[in-house]
């Protein structure tokens, strides 16, 4: 049971990191547009 909870938590953390990466990409793209 503990391992299942751990897997679920790891999934949530991975999704959070992925979202943050996507946000960073979007913000970088916006900066690129501003530079152009």
PDB file of N, CA, C and O in Angstrom:
ATOM      1  N   UNK A   1       0.831  -1.204   0.000  1.00  0.00           N
ATOM      2  CA  UNK A   1       0.000   0.000   0.000  1.00  0.00           C
ATOM      3  C   UNK A   1       0.867   1.256   0.000  1.00  0.00           C
ATOM      4  O   UNK A   1       0.575   2.236  -0.686  1.00  0.00           O
ATOM      5  N   UNK A   2       1.931   1.201   0.780  1.00  0.00           N
ATOM      6  CA  UNK A   2       2.806   2.379   0.858  1.00  0.00           C
ATOM      7  C   UNK A   2       3.418   2.674  -0.512  1.00  0.00           C
ATOM      8  O   UNK A   2       3.516   3.833  -0.916  1.00  0.00           O
ATOM      9  N   UNK A   3       3.826   1.625  -1.222  1.00  0.00           N
ATOM     10  CA  UNK A   3       4.461   1.843  -2.524  1.00  0.00           C
ATOM     11  C   UNK A   3       3.483   2.492  -3.501  1.00  0.00           C
ATOM     12  O   UNK A   3       3.871   3.323  -4.321  1.00  0.00           O
ATOM     13  N   UNK A   4       2.207   2.102  -3.405  1.00  0.00           N
ATOM     14  CA  UNK A   4       1.195   2.694  -4.299  1.00  0.00           C
ATOM     15  C   UNK A   4       1.078   4.190  -4.020  1.00  0.00           C
ATOM     16  O   UNK A   4       1.015   4.998  -4.946  1.00  0.00           O
ATOM     17  N   UNK A   5       1.050   4.552  -2.737  1.00  0.00           N
ATOM     18  CA  UNK A   5       0.962   5.975  -2.371  1.00  0.00           C
ATOM     19  C   UNK A   5       2.205   6.703  -2.885  1.00  0.00           C
ATOM     20  O   UNK A   5       2.107   7.817  -3.398  1.00  0.00           O
ATOM     21  N   UNK A   6       3.362   6.077  -2.747  1.00  0.00           N
ATOM     22  CA  UNK A   6       4.612   6.691  -3.203  1.00  0.00           C
ATOM     23  C   UNK A   6       4.592   6.902  -4.710  1.00  0.00           C
ATOM     24  O   UNK A   6       4.997   7.955  -5.201  1.00  0.00           O
ATOM     25  N   UNK A   7       4.117   5.890  -5.445  1.00  0.00           N
ATOM     26  CA  UNK A   7       4.052   6.022  -6.900  1.00  0.00           C
ATOM     27  C   UNK A   7       3.142   7.181  -7.287  1.00  0.00           C
ATOM     28  O   UNK A   7       3.461   7.970  -8.176  1.00  0.00           O
ATOM     29  N   UNK A   8       2.002   7.271  -6.602  1.00  0.00           N
ATOM     30  CA  UNK A   8       1.052   8.349  -6.911  1.00  0.00           C
ATOM     31  C   UNK A   8       1.697   9.703  -6.642  1.00  0.00           C
ATOM     32  O   UNK A   8       1.548  10.642  -7.424  1.00  0.00           O
ATOM     33  N   UNK A   9       2.419   9.792  -5.518  1.00  0.00           N
ATOM     34  CA  UNK A   9       3.066  11.064  -5.165  1.00  0.00           C
ATOM     35  C   UNK A   9       4.131  11.397  -6.207  1.00  0.00           C
ATOM     36  O   UNK A   9       4.249  12.546  -6.635  1.00  0.00           O
ATOM     37  N   UNK A  10       4.906  10.391  -6.613  1.00  0.00           N
ATOM     38  CA  UNK A  10       5.949  10.627  -7.613  1.00  0.00           C
ATOM     39  C   UNK A  10       5.318  11.117  -8.917  1.00  0.00           C
ATOM     40  O   UNK A  10       5.864  11.990  -9.593  1.00  0.00           O
ATOM     41  N   UNK A  11       4.170  10.548  -9.258  1.00  0.00           N
ATOM     42  CA  UNK A  11       3.485  10.973 -10.485  1.00  0.00           C
ATOM     43  C   UNK A  11       3.100  12.440 -10.383  1.00  0.00           C
ATOM     44  O   UNK A  11       3.308  13.214 -11.317  1.00  0.00           O
ATOM     45  N   UNK A  12       2.535  12.817  -9.235  1.00  0.00           N
ATOM     46  CA  UNK A  12       2.108  14.213  -9.050  1.00  0.00           C
ATOM     47  C   UNK A  12       3.314  15.144  -9.147  1.00  0.00           C
ATOM     48  O   UNK A  12       3.242  16.204  -9.768  1.00  0.00           O
ATOM     49  N   UNK A  13       4.422  14.737  -8.526  1.00  0.00           N
ATOM     50  CA  UNK A  13       5.635  15.567  -8.569  1.00  0.00           C
ATOM     51  C   UNK A  13       6.132  15.681 -10.012  1.00  0.00           C
ATOM     52  O   UNK A  13       6.520  16.761 -10.457  1.00  0.00           O
ATOM     53  N   UNK A  14       6.116  14.571 -10.730  1.00  0.00           N
ATOM     54  CA  UNK A  14       6.583  14.582 -12.122  1.00  0.00           C
ATOM     55  C   UNK A  14       5.698  15.497 -12.966  1.00  0.00           C
ATOM     56  O   UNK A  14       6.193  16.254 -13.801  1.00  0.00           O
ATOM     57  N   UNK A  15       4.381  15.421 -12.741  1.00  0.00           N
ATOM     58  CA  UNK A  15       3.466  16.275 -13.505  1.00  0.00           C
ATOM     59  C   UNK A  15       3.699  17.742 -13.169  1.00  0.00           C
ATOM     60  O   UNK A  15       3.652  18.609 -14.041  1.00  0.00           O
ATOM     61  N   UNK A  16       3.954  18.008 -11.879  1.00  0.00           N
ATOM     62  CA  UNK A  16       4.216  19.406 -11.472  1.00  0.00           C
ATOM     63  C   UNK A  16       5.466  19.915 -12.178  1.00  0.00           C
ATOM     64  O   UNK A  16       5.477  21.028 -12.704  1.00  0.00           O
ATOM     65  N   UNK A  17       6.523  19.096 -12.189  1.00  0.00           N
ATOM     66  CA  UNK A  17       7.771  19.510 -12.841  1.00  0.00           C
ATOM     67  C   UNK A  17       7.533  19.742 -14.324  1.00  0.00           C
ATOM     68  O   UNK A  17       8.050  20.700 -14.900  1.00  0.00           O
ATOM     69  N   UNK A  18       6.752  18.867 -14.938  1.00  0.00           N
ATOM     70  CA  UNK A  18       6.468  19.002 -16.370  1.00  0.00           C
ATOM     71  C   UNK A  18       5.728  20.312 -16.630  1.00  0.00           C
ATOM     72  O   UNK A  18       6.039  21.031 -17.580  1.00  0.00           O
ATOM     73  N   UNK A  19       4.742  20.617 -15.775  1.00  0.00           N
ATOM     74  CA  UNK A  19       3.984  21.868 -15.940  1.00  0.00           C
ATOM     75  C   UNK A  19       4.923  23.060 -15.796  1.00  0.00           C
ATOM     76  O   UNK A  19       4.848  24.013 -16.573  1.00  0.00           O
ATOM     77  N   UNK A  20       5.820  23.005 -14.786  1.00  0.00           N
ATOM     78  CA  UNK A  20       6.746  24.122 -14.579  1.00  0.00           C
ATOM     79  C   UNK A  20       7.646  24.279 -15.795  1.00  0.00           C
ATOM     80  O   UNK A  20       7.945  25.399 -16.209  1.00  0.00           O
ATOM     81  N   UNK A  21       8.084  23.148 -16.374  1.00  0.00           N
ATOM     82  CA  UNK A  21       8.940  23.217 -17.568  1.00  0.00           C
ATOM     83  C   UNK A  21       8.172  23.878 -18.704  1.00  0.00           C
ATOM     84  O   UNK A  21       8.712  24.732 -19.408  1.00  0.00           O
ATOM     85  N   UNK A  22       6.908  23.483 -18.884  1.00  0.00           N
ATOM     86  CA  UNK A  22       6.086  24.072 -19.945  1.00  0.00           C
ATOM     87  C   UNK A  22       5.925  25.573 -19.715  1.00  0.00           C
ATOM     88  O   UNK A  22       6.003  26.359 -20.659  1.00  0.00           O
ATOM     89  N   UNK A  23       5.702  25.969 -18.468  1.00  0.00           N
ATOM     90  CA  UNK A  23       5.545  27.393 -18.146  1.00  0.00           C
ATOM     91  C   UNK A  23       6.838  28.134 -18.483  1.00  0.00           C
ATOM     92  O   UNK A  23       6.806  29.243 -19.017  1.00  0.00           O
ATOM     93  N   UNK A  24       7.979  27.510 -18.166  1.00  0.00           N
ATOM     94  CA  UNK A  24       9.259  28.149 -18.463  1.00  0.00           C
ATOM     95  C   UNK A  24       9.401  28.318 -19.975  1.00  0.00           C
ATOM     96  O   UNK A  24       9.833  29.370 -20.448  1.00  0.00           O
ATOM     97  N   UNK A  25       9.035  27.276 -20.734  1.00  0.00           N
ATOM     98  CA  UNK A  25       9.129  27.364 -22.192  1.00  0.00           C
ATOM     99  C   UNK A  25       8.275  28.516 -22.703  1.00  0.00           C
ATOM    100  O   UNK A  25       8.711  29.298 -23.547  1.00  0.00           O
ATOM    101  N   UNK A  26       7.051  28.614 -22.184  1.00  0.00           N
ATOM    102  CA  UNK A  26       6.134  29.670 -22.626  1.00  0.00           C
ATOM    103  C   UNK A  26       6.718  31.040 -22.301  1.00  0.00           C
ATOM    104  O   UNK A  26       6.693  31.944 -23.137  1.00  0.00           O
ATOM    105  N   UNK A  27       7.246  31.195 -21.080  1.00  0.00           N
ATOM    106  CA  UNK A  27       7.793  32.493 -20.686  1.00  0.00           C
ATOM    107  C   UNK A  27       9.010  32.825 -21.542  1.00  0.00           C
ATOM    108  O   UNK A  27       9.220  33.985 -21.896  1.00  0.00           O
ATOM    109  N   UNK A  28       9.810  31.819 -21.877  1.00  0.00           N
ATOM    110  CA  UNK A  28      10.999  32.063 -22.702  1.00  0.00           C
ATOM    111  C   UNK A  28      10.552  32.492 -24.103  1.00  0.00           C
ATOM    112  O   UNK A  28      11.134  33.399 -24.698  1.00  0.00           O
ATOM    113  N   UNK A  29       9.515  31.833 -24.619  1.00  0.00           N
ATOM    114  CA  UNK A  29       9.006  32.199 -25.941  1.00  0.00           C
ATOM    115  C   UNK A  29       8.525  33.640 -25.931  1.00  0.00           C
ATOM    116  O   UNK A  29       8.771  34.387 -26.878  1.00  0.00           O
ATOM    117  N   UNK A  30       7.839  34.035 -24.862  1.00  0.00           N
ATOM    118  CA  UNK A  30       7.352  35.415 -24.762  1.00  0.00           C
ATOM    119  C   UNK A  30       8.537  36.377 -24.777  1.00  0.00           C
ATOM    120  O   UNK A  30       8.488  37.420 -25.430  1.00  0.00           O
ATOM    121  N   UNK A  31       9.605  36.022 -24.053  1.00  0.00           N
ATOM    122  CA  UNK A  31      10.788  36.889 -24.026  1.00  0.00           C
ATOM    123  C   UNK A  31      11.384  36.995 -25.425  1.00  0.00           C
ATOM    124  O   UNK A  31      11.798  38.074 -25.848  1.00  0.00           O
ATOM    125  N   UNK A  32      11.424  35.860 -26.149  1.00  0.00           N
ATOM    126  CA  UNK A  32      11.955  35.880 -27.506  1.00  0.00           C
ATOM    127  C   UNK A  32      11.131  36.828 -28.376  1.00  0.00           C
ATOM    128  O   UNK A  32      11.685  37.590 -29.168  1.00  0.00           O
ATOM    129  N   UNK A  33       9.822  36.778 -28.228  1.00  0.00           N
ATOM    130  CA  UNK A  33       8.946  37.652 -29.017  1.00  0.00           C
ATOM    131  C   UNK A  33       9.236  39.110 -28.672  1.00  0.00           C
ATOM    132  O   UNK A  33       9.278  39.965 -29.556  1.00  0.00           O
ATOM    133  N   UNK A  34       9.436  39.389 -27.387  1.00  0.00           N
ATOM    134  CA  UNK A  34       9.730  40.764 -26.973  1.00  0.00           C
ATOM    135  C   UNK A  34      11.046  41.220 -27.592  1.00  0.00           C
ATOM    136  O   UNK A  34      11.165  42.365 -28.029  1.00  0.00           O
ATOM    137  N   UNK A  35      12.038  40.325 -27.631  1.00  0.00           N
ATOM    138  CA  UNK A  35      13.340  40.689 -28.191  1.00  0.00           C
ATOM    139  C   UNK A  35      13.194  41.010 -29.673  1.00  0.00           C
ATOM    140  O   UNK A  35      13.812  41.950 -30.174  1.00  0.00           O
ATOM    141  N   UNK A  36      12.382  40.234 -30.367  1.00  0.00           N
ATOM    142  CA  UNK A  36      12.197  40.469 -31.807  1.00  0.00           C
ATOM    143  C   UNK A  36      11.382  41.741 -31.976  1.00  0.00           C
ATOM    144  O   UNK A  36      11.096  42.145 -33.103  1.00  0.00           O
TER     145      UNK A  36
END
